[in-house]
Amino acid sequence: MRPAYGAGARAELGVAVALIDERYLLWLAKQQPNPPSEALHRGLYQAVFSQLARHCGAEAAVLRSYLYTDQQPSELCDDLVVRMVPAHASDGGAALVRALGLELTQLASRGGCAMALLASDDERLIPYIDEAQWRGLKVVMVTDASAQDFGLLMGQDPSWARLLMQADRRVSLNEAAWAALSHGQSEGLGYVPNRAPPADRREFERVSEHEHEPEHGFALAEPAHADQQPDGAWLEQVQQVIDEWWREETPHARLDLYEEMQSSHGVPPETDRHLLLRVRRGLGRTLSFPEKKAMREMIRAAVLAQSPVADEAVDL
């Protein structure tokens, strides 16, 4: 009979491996109260993800991290394997999904680990996760505190919610983790027991829930209430942000978005998150659910207002 976690002895010891979509992790970092000014600190990925793994029950530090990125490394980091993938804008992340998904299923089939920490938001990974789980691998999705209100998330970002539903567990990066990844401040990454007792896990979750609270004046203000409705001034300001973004898009990008939105009812996740960040920065606060809904309707109206001229998308 095949062992529960595949054929390797390491799997039986509760070893964990991290699979990291750096584009996603950087996007999450930019949503935090004190976002990074440049790239994330890759040298601290192992420490951060090892802490997450131990909180999820792993008996050892993360064996290895696989980093999927389109940014060439400027230095070599121990136990971090860089997988170069095309830029997301060139293929919509298809190559990244294939590379990460195949790595995940190979880890499961060869018994390389008992647990995989997965940092990505691409719903197309669900079949790969399902296959890995059938082979005995425990899959933990890495998120931030915004994913803890699942009912709200299902309404705002159903594709991301469906991906989280497929995971065995979900774990949030806390304030200390973001300080390490964004600013290289590793002081908060102290020793974590091999198996954190329930009280310690509750404390970790409590810290994660409050990681967006104001600190040193960097936090975005909260909306007046969760159901705050957009008013005339809000509509005008957000329309300016959307118009500016649309003017900056290349003819190729405009045509691609137009064609994609013609055959769908929403906004592509990458576009949605990019504009959500721009609007949040413009307003200086987070958006309520009605405001996010209105913003998405305005994006679709701007994109579908007029068919881009095909000639404009032809390289000269």
C-alpha positions in Angstrom: 0.0 0.0 0.0 1.3 3.5 -0.9 2.1 5.7 2.2 -0.4 8.4 3.0 1.9 11.1 1.6 3.6 9.3 -1.2 6.8 7.2 -1.2 9.3 9.5 0.5 10.3 9.2 4.1 10.5 13.0 4.3 6.8 13.2 3.6 6.1 11.1 6.7 8.1 13.6 8.8 5.8 16.5 7.9 8.1 18.3 5.6 6.7 21.4 3.8 7.5 23.1 0.5 6.4 26.6 -0.6 5.3 27.5 -4.1 5.2 31.2 -4.5 3.7 33.3 -7.3 5.8 36.5 -6.7 3.4 38.7 -8.7 0.6 37.8 -6.4 2.8 38.2 -3.2 3.9 41.6 -4.3 0.3 42.6 -5.1 -0.7 41.5 -1.5 2.2 43.5 -0.1 1.1 46.7 -1.8 -2.3 46.4 -0.1 -0.7 46.6 3.4 -0.5 49.7 5.5 3.2 50.1 5.0 3.8 48.7 1.4 7.3 48.1 0.0 8.9 50.8 -2.1 10.6 48.3 -4.4 10.9 44.5 -4.7 10.3 42.1 -1.8 13.2 40.7 0.2 13.7 37.2 -1.3 16.3 36.3 1.3 13.6 36.2 4.0 11.1 34.0 2.0 12.3 30.9 3.8 12.0 32.3 7.3 8.5 33.7 6.6 7.1 30.6 5.0 8.8 28.3 7.6 6.9 30.2 10.3 3.6 29.8 8.4 4.3 26.1 7.9 4.9 25.5 11.6 1.7 27.3 12.5 0.0 24.8 10.2 1.5 21.8 12.0 4.6 21.1 10.0 7.3 19.4 12.1 10.3 21.2 10.4 11.1 24.4 8.6 10.2 24.7 4.9 12.5 22.4 3.0 12.6 24.6 -0.1 10.7 27.4 -1.8 10.0 27.6 -5.5 9.6 31.1 -6.7 7.8 31.8 -10.0 8.7 35.2 -11.3 9.4 37.3 -14.4 12.1 39.3 -12.5 15.7 38.1 -12.9 17.4 37.4 -9.6 20.1 39.9 -8.5 21.5 37.5 -5.9 21.3 33.8 -5.0 19.4 32.8 -1.9 19.7 29.5 0.0 16.8 27.0 -0.4 15.1 29.3 -2.9 14.7 27.9 -6.4 13.8 30.5 -9.0 11.5 29.5 -11.9 11.5 32.1 -14.6 8.1 32.6 -16.3 6.9 35.1 -19.0 5.5 38.4 -17.8 1.8 38.1 -16.9 0.9 40.7 -19.5 2.3 38.5 -22.3 0.3 35.4 -21.8 -2.2 36.1 -19.0 -0.2 33.9 -16.5 -0.8 30.7 -18.5 2.9 29.6 -18.4 3.0 30.3 -14.6 -0.1 28.2 -14.0 1.3 25.2 -16.0 4.8 25.4 -14.3 3.4 25.8 -10.7 0.6 23.3 -11.2 3.0 20.6 -12.6 5.5 21.2 -9.8 2.7 20.8 -7.3 1.4 17.5 -8.7 5.0 16.1 -9.0 5.7 16.9 -5.4 2.5 14.9 -4.5 3.2 12.0 -6.8 6.9 11.6 -5.7 6.3 12.0 -2.0 8.6 15.0 -1.7 6.6 16.6 1.1 3.5 16.3 3.3 2.4 19.9 3.0 2.6 22.6 0.2 2.2 26.3 1.0 0.7 27.9 -2.1 0.9 31.6 -2.6 -1.2 32.4 -5.7 -4.6 33.8 -6.6 -5.1 32.0 -10.0 -8.3 29.9 -10.1 -6.8 27.9 -12.9 -4.7 26.0 -10.3 -7.8 24.3 -8.9 -7.5 21.1 -11.0 -3.8 20.8 -10.1 -4.6 21.2 -6.4 -7.3 18.7 -6.6 -5.0 16.1 -8.2 -2.3 16.8 -5.5 -4.8 16.3 -2.7 -6.0 13.0 -4.2 -2.4 11.9 -4.0 -2.3 12.8 -0.3 -0.7 16.2 -0.3 -2.0 18.8 2.1 -2.4 22.2 0.4 -2.4 25.4 2.4 -3.3 28.7 0.7 -1.3 31.8 1.8 -3.5 34.9 2.1 -3.8 38.2 4.0 -6.4 39.3 6.5 -8.8 40.4 3.7 -9.7 36.8 3.0 -11.0 36.1 6.5 -14.5 37.4 5.8 -15.3 34.6 3.3 -19.0 35.7 2.7 -17.8 39.2 1.7 -15.0 37.7 -0.4 -17.4 35.4 -2.3 -19.4 38.5 -3.4 -16.4 40.6 -4.2 -14.0 38.1 -5.8 -15.7 34.8 -6.5 -12.8 33.3 -8.5 -10.4 33.9 -5.6 -13.0 32.5 -3.1 -13.4 29.3 -5.2 -9.6 28.8 -5.1 -9.6 29.2 -1.3 -12.4 26.7 -1.0 -10.3 24.0 -2.7 -7.5 24.3 -0.1 -7.2 22.2 3.0 -6.3 25.2 5.1 -5.7 28.9 4.7 -3.1 30.9 6.6 -2.6 34.7 6.8 0.6 36.6 6.7 0.8 38.7 9.8 2.4 42.1 10.6 5.8 40.6 11.3 5.8 38.7 8.1 5.0 41.8 6.0 7.7 43.8 7.8 10.2 41.1 6.8 9.1 40.7 3.2 8.6 44.4 2.5 11.3 46.1 4.5 13.8 43.3 5.5 12.9 43.7 9.2 13.4 40.1 10.5 13.3 40.9 14.2 9.7 39.8 14.5 10.4 36.3 13.0 11.3 34.7 16.3 11.4 31.0 17.1 8.2 29.1 16.6 7.6 25.8 18.4 7.5 22.7 16.2 3.8 22.3 16.9 2.2 25.4 18.1 -0.4 24.7 20.8 -4.0 25.9 20.2 -3.5 29.0 22.3 -0.5 30.0 20.3 -2.4 29.4 17.0 -5.3 31.6 18.2 -2.8 34.4 19.0 -1.3 34.1 15.5 -4.7 34.3 14.0 -5.6 37.3 16.2 -2.5 39.1 15.1 -3.3 38.4 11.5 -6.8 39.8 11.9 -5.4 43.1 13.1 -2.5 43.5 10.7 -4.3 46.2 8.7 -4.9 48.4 11.8 -3.3 51.9 11.7 0.4 52.0 12.5 2.8 54.9 12.2 0.3 56.8 10.1 0.5 54.4 7.1 -2.9 52.8 7.3 -5.7 53.6 4.9 -8.8 54.9 6.5 -11.8 52.6 6.7 -15.1 53.5 4.9 -17.8 55.0 7.1 -19.5 51.6 7.1 -19.5 48.4 5.1 -22.6 49.4 3.0 -21.4 53.0 2.2 -22.9 54.1 -1.1 -21.0 56.0 -3.7 -22.0 59.7 -4.0 -21.5 62.3 -6.8 -18.1 63.4 -5.6 -17.0 59.7 -5.3 -18.2 58.9 -8.8 -16.4 61.9 -10.3 -13.1 61.1 -8.5 -13.2 57.4 -9.5 -14.1 58.2 -13.1 -11.0 60.4 -13.3 -8.8 57.5 -12.1 -10.4 55.1 -14.6 -10.1 57.6 -17.5 -6.4 58.1 -16.7 -5.8 54.4 -16.6 -7.6 53.8 -19.9 -5.5 56.6 -21.6 -2.3 54.9 -20.4 -3.3 51.5 -21.8 -1.6 50.5 -25.1 -3.8 49.8 -28.2 -3.1 46.1 -27.9 -4.2 46.1 -24.2 -7.4 48.0 -25.0 -8.3 45.6 -27.8 -7.6 42.6 -25.6 -9.7 44.0 -22.7 -12.5 44.9 -25.0 -12.7 41.4 -26.5 -12.4 39.7 -23.1 -15.1 41.8 -21.5 -17.5 41.3 -24.4 -17.6 37.6 -23.6 -17.8 37.9 -19.8 -19.9 39.6 -17.2 -17.2 41.0 -14.9 -13.7 42.5 -14.9 -10.6 40.4 -15.4 -9.0 39.9 -12.0 -5.7 41.5 -12.9 -7.4 44.6 -14.1 -9.8 44.7 -11.2 -7.0 44.5 -8.6 -4.8 47.1 -10.4 -7.6 49.6 -10.5 -8.8 48.8 -7.0 -5.3 49.7 -5.8 -5.3 53.0 -7.8 -8.7 54.0 -6.6 -7.8 53.2 -2.9 -4.7 55.3 -3.2 -6.7 58.1 -4.8 -9.4 58.1 -2.1 -7.0 57.4 0.8 -9.2 54.7 2.2 -10.6 51.3 1.5 -13.8 50.8 -0.5 -17.1 49.5 0.7 -18.8 46.6 -1.2 -21.3 48.9 -3.0 -18.4 51.2 -4.0 -16.4 48.2 -5.4 -19.5 47.1 -7.4 -19.9 50.6 -8.8 -16.2 50.8 -9.7 -16.4 47.6 -11.7 -19.5 48.8 -13.6 -17.6 52.0 -14.4 -14.6 50.0 -15.7 -16.8 47.9 -18.0 -18.5 51.0 -19.2 -15.2 52.7 -20.0 -13.8 49.6 -21.8 -17.0 48.8 -23.8 -18.0 52.3 -24.6 -16.4 52.1 -28.1 -14.8 49.3 -30.0 -11.0 50.0 -30.3 -9.9 50.6 -33.8 -8.2 47.5 -35.0 -5.6 49.4 -36.9 -4.4 51.1 -33.7 -3.4 47.7 -32.3 -1.1 46.9 -35.2 2.6 47.5 -34.6 4.0 50.1 -37.0 
